[in-house]
Amino acid sequence: MLESNSKKDFNSTVEFLIQNNIKHALNYSMSEYASWTVGATTPLMIYPQSLEEFKVVIEEVKKRKIRFYISGNGSNTLFLKLSRTIVISTKRLNKITFSQDQEVTVECGTSLALVLSKTLKKGLVGFEFSSGIPGTIGGALITNAGANGGTISESLESICFLKKNIEVEVPRNKIEFNYRSSSITRRDIILRAKFKLKIGDTEQARENIKKYIKHRNNTQPVEYPSAGSVFINNKDCAAGERIERLGLKGLSIGGAEVSKLHANYIINTGKATTEDIHNLIKKIQKISLEKEGVALSTEVKIVNE
Ligand SMILES: Cc1cc2nc3c(=O)[nH]c(=O)nc-3n(C[C@H](O)[C@H](O)[C@H](O)COP(=O)(O)OP(=O)(O)OC[C@H]3O[C@@H](n4cnc5c(N)ncnc54)[C@H](O)[C@@H]3O)c2cc1C
């Protein structure tokens, strides 16, 4: 439960959601949401159905100083502890608008897969990098998600943030993007983003996508719940390579296991708990530091209050 001094605010927020007919669930287990299929229980999960509703919800919880976490598709998050944190899902915020000059504006909760399929249908190429990444635009921008030789920041024009309840459009050149990181902070709230794609050979793009997916299926444990790569690659060596070199492939704690196919994946073999996954992450970090003097940091966001 929330701390007793915020119980009143929490109850008022629930009341507010009911009065305004905003979809929500009490005591919601993030195991139903996260790609690892495990996760702590949040006292309150809110599903705004539109960007306007999203903004209203943010204003309400900020006003009441309620701790909140924004979740896209939960495919890069370990929800370890949420007893005092509510979750706001962006999944229903998925409008895509096309304008002149190959520009496309996408709401933060839109899946990368939907952007890819809709842009290809319009004859636009440039989003193929995202095939197989199961995230939303918001989640992808935070880590500058990428694969297949491309990243989300490459075709980005601007991001519209919510700052002090006002929409602020920030051009691409004012935001720093690096390998699996960006200058977007935990307090920034992404509402939508604008991309500029190119008119191109969509048949060739579809062929490329088939190859990317085939490669993914051959090299990654796609049949098990996971959160993709867990650790960020260091400059000198990919994290998976290091983990393999340390002999940690197949290492397990409870139902969490370092994938035997791709050592940077931790898979849920069926009965993993959130703690199993967290403990395995910590164990790998400890061994890496002890044996190679390298601190592995996680690409995965760990919600630990
Ligand atoms: C099988 C599998 C394969 C994967 N392959 C890849 C890959 O090839 N390349 C890659 O880069 N990643 C990969 N990932 C990881 C993950 O899919 C990406 O990082 C994805 O972009 C995360 O998006 P999400 O919506 O699920 O983010 P979430 O996990 O929901 O959130 C991630 C972070 O973004 C924040 N966030 C989300 N939306 C907003 C918003 N609107 N405003 C502010 N903050 C927000 C969250 O608070 C959190 O801090 C893979 C994951 C899986 C499970």
Ligand as a Chemical Component Dictionary entry (heavy atoms), coordinates in Angstrom:
data_LIG
# 
_chem_comp.id                   LIG 
_chem_comp.type                 NON-POLYMER 
_chem_comp.pdbx_formal_charge   0 
_chem_comp.three_letter_code    LIG 
# 
loop_
_chem_comp_atom.comp_id 
_chem_comp_atom.atom_id 
_chem_comp_atom.alt_atom_id 
_chem_comp_atom.type_symbol 
_chem_comp_atom.charge 
_chem_comp_atom.model_Cartn_x 
_chem_comp_atom.model_Cartn_y 
_chem_comp_atom.model_Cartn_z 
_chem_comp_atom.pdbx_ordinal 
LIG C1  C1  C 0 12.485 -9.942 -27.335 1  
LIG C2  C2  C 0 12.994 -8.530 -27.190 2  
LIG C3  C3  C 0 13.884 -8.020 -28.132 3  
LIG C4  C4  C 0 14.380 -6.720 -28.005 4  
LIG N1  N1  N 0 15.248 -6.250 -28.956 5  
LIG C5  C5  C 0 15.720 -4.991 -28.858 6  
LIG C6  C6  C 0 16.601 -4.473 -29.863 7  
LIG O1  O1  O 0 16.937 -5.117 -30.825 8  
LIG N2  N2  N 0 17.046 -3.197 -29.707 9  
LIG C7  C7  C 0 16.684 -2.416 -28.653 10 
LIG O2  O2  O 0 17.113 -1.248 -28.575 11 
LIG N3  N3  N 0 15.852 -2.900 -27.679 12 
LIG C8  C8  C 0 15.361 -4.145 -27.765 13 
LIG N4  N4  N 0 14.527 -4.626 -26.788 14 
LIG C9  C9  C 0 14.218 -3.821 -25.607 15 
LIG C10 C10 C 0 12.923 -2.980 -25.707 16 
LIG O3  O3  O 0 11.987 -3.587 -26.547 17 
LIG C11 C11 C 0 13.227 -1.572 -26.218 18 
LIG O4  O4  O 0 14.097 -0.900 -25.348 19 
LIG C12 C12 C 0 11.923 -0.760 -26.360 20 
LIG O5  O5  O 0 12.195 0.415  -27.061 21 
LIG C13 C13 C 0 11.304 -0.419 -25.009 22 
LIG O6  O6  O 0 10.037 0.143  -25.250 23 
LIG P1  P1  P 0 8.850  -0.040 -24.178 24 
LIG O7  O7  O 0 7.710  0.775  -24.666 25 
LIG O8  O8  O 0 8.570  -1.457 -23.917 26 
LIG O9  O9  O 0 9.533  0.641  -22.911 27 
LIG P2  P2  P 0 9.220  0.392  -21.367 28 
LIG O10 O10 O 0 9.936  -0.817 -20.894 29 
LIG O11 O11 O 0 7.757  0.442  -21.132 30 
LIG O12 O12 O 0 9.914  1.687  -20.768 31 
LIG C14 C14 C 0 11.291 1.908  -20.911 32 
LIG C15 C15 C 0 11.630 3.282  -20.313 33 
LIG O13 O13 O 0 10.984 4.293  -21.081 34 
LIG C16 C16 C 0 10.199 5.131  -20.219 35 
LIG N5  N5  N 0 9.056  5.622  -21.011 36 
LIG C17 C17 C 0 8.203  4.912  -21.777 37 
LIG N6  N6  N 0 7.314  5.727  -22.357 38 
LIG C18 C18 C 0 7.608  6.994  -21.949 39 
LIG C19 C19 C 0 7.031  8.290  -22.194 40 
LIG N7  N7  N 0 5.973  8.445  -22.977 41 
LIG N8  N8  N 0 7.605  9.370  -21.599 42 
LIG C20 C20 C 0 8.670  9.217  -20.785 43 
LIG N9  N9  N 0 9.252  8.024  -20.499 44 
LIG C21 C21 C 0 8.723  6.933  -21.080 45 
LIG C22 C22 C 0 9.816  4.238  -19.060 46 
LIG O14 O14 O 0 9.459  4.995  -17.915 47 
LIG C23 C23 C 0 11.112 3.448  -18.884 48 
LIG O15 O15 O 0 12.032 4.202  -18.153 49 
LIG C24 C24 C 0 13.999 -5.920 -26.907 50 
LIG C25 C25 C 0 13.096 -6.445 -25.952 51 
LIG C26 C26 C 0 12.588 -7.733 -26.097 52 
LIG C27 C27 C 0 11.622 -8.254 -25.075 53 
# 
loop_
_chem_comp_bond.comp_id 
_chem_comp_bond.atom_id_1 
_chem_comp_bond.atom_id_2 
_chem_comp_bond.value_order 
_chem_comp_bond.pdbx_ordinal 
LIG C1  C2  SING 1  
LIG C2  C3  SING 2  
LIG C2  C26 DOUB 3  
LIG C3  C4  DOUB 4  
LIG C4  N1  SING 5  
LIG C4  C24 SING 6  
LIG N1  C5  DOUB 7  
LIG C5  C6  SING 8  
LIG C5  C8  SING 9  
LIG C6  O1  DOUB 10 
LIG C6  N2  SING 11 
LIG N2  C7  SING 12 
LIG C7  O2  DOUB 13 
LIG C7  N3  SING 14 
LIG N3  C8  DOUB 15 
LIG C8  N4  SING 16 
LIG N4  C9  SING 17 
LIG N4  C24 SING 18 
LIG C9  C10 SING 19 
LIG C10 O3  SING 20 
LIG C10 C11 SING 21 
LIG C11 O4  SING 22 
LIG C11 C12 SING 23 
LIG C12 O5  SING 24 
LIG C12 C13 SING 25 
LIG C13 O6  SING 26 
LIG O6  P1  SING 27 
LIG P1  O7  DOUB 28 
LIG P1  O8  SING 29 
LIG P1  O9  SING 30 
LIG O9  P2  SING 31 
LIG P2  O10 DOUB 32 
LIG P2  O11 SING 33 
LIG P2  O12 SING 34 
LIG O12 C14 SING 35 
LIG C14 C15 SING 36 
LIG C15 O13 SING 37 
LIG C15 C23 SING 38 
LIG O13 C16 SING 39 
LIG C16 N5  SING 40 
LIG C16 C22 SING 41 
LIG N5  C17 SING 42 
LIG N5  C21 SING 43 
LIG C17 N6  DOUB 44 
LIG N6  C18 SING 45 
LIG C18 C19 SING 46 
LIG C18 C21 DOUB 47 
LIG C19 N7  SING 48 
LIG C19 N8  DOUB 49 
LIG N8  C20 SING 50 
LIG C20 N9  DOUB 51 
LIG N9  C21 SING 52 
LIG C22 O14 SING 53 
LIG C22 C23 SING 54 
LIG C23 O15 SING 55 
LIG C24 C25 DOUB 56 
LIG C25 C26 SING 57 
LIG C26 C27 SING 58 
# 
